[in-house]
Amino acid sequence: MARDQIRIVGSSTVFPFSTAVAEAFGNTGNFKTPVVESTGSGGGLKLFCTGVDLNTPDITNSSRRIKSSEVETCAKNGVTDITEVKVGYDGIVLANSKAVGALNLTKKQIFAALAKQVPIDGKLVDNPYQKWSDIDPSLPDTKIEVLGPPPTSGTRDAFVELGMEGGAKGYEMLSALSKSDKKAFQAAAHAVREDGAYIEAGENDNLIVQKLEANKDAVGIFGFSFLDQNSDKLQGAMVGGVEPTFENIADGQYGISRSLFFYVKDAHVGKVPGIKEFISEFTSEKAFGEFGYLTEKGLIPLSEAEREKVRTDALALAPLKLM
């Protein structure tokens, strides 16, 4: 089955950036505009790794790095040649409606609000905190109600790793566990409560934005770009005293930020027209550069030297190296 249109799946965070590049690429008139689907990072990699025949995706977007287990699954199904393209950075924000005060949280408080179990008197117990003020009297006297991504989401993966793990280490008991038994620590740090305080809102970040407008006491978790695009309605919480701004994420001051990627199935290059040209568009200065059209959509650019290296490696279809 021949195909004349690039097919892209994956991360909901990378989706708006990938869509903007697909449109610019389609507008050149040389190739059809690629089809971009938002399936979540995990879901996209699953589809990408199913095989090399042409009814599988050519590219998958991811808001976290591919896992070695996914590389193994890919290889079992014949997907052995993969090129990794790092496109920029993103911050993960906790945002709420501008109709109420902005939150100022520490990672420890974030963990206390969302963990399935928390340490109390030296034991891990089911999370008893119902209101933010139960965690700390300085926080709002409102019900903990957080809308966030599901387990298949790269945003969720990055959030538990950067936000929840960081917060768990704020407890002496869990900090000691992180040194003595890494697996047990991760199990405790990554388990999100299931008693209704954390609501899985699917892979559609726009839906979370709408729900936050409707419920001013709720808090949402999503990528910085969605906050950026809805800054008239929403505000981001400070984390550890640092505001989630473009500059603070770019220079690494904001504590919950991550790299964004897409992965190319090299076996499809030359079979589906335009893949190399699409990579070239995405990694051009006019797209992912410091003043490129993707920064207008909230992408935090890589440094000039890093962009240069990414571009060279991507266009050479350099093989993926997991260190």
Helices and strands as residue ranges (DSSP letters): E 7-10, H 15-27, E 35-36, H 41-48, E 59-62, H 68-76, E 82-97, E 104-105, H 107-114, E 117-120, E 123-126, H 132-135, E 146-148, H 154-159, I 160-164, H 165-168, H 172-180, H 182-190, E 198-200, H 205-214, E 219-223, H 224-229, E 234-236, E 238-239, H 246-250, E 257-265, G 266-268, H 275-282, H 285-288, G 295-297, H 304-315
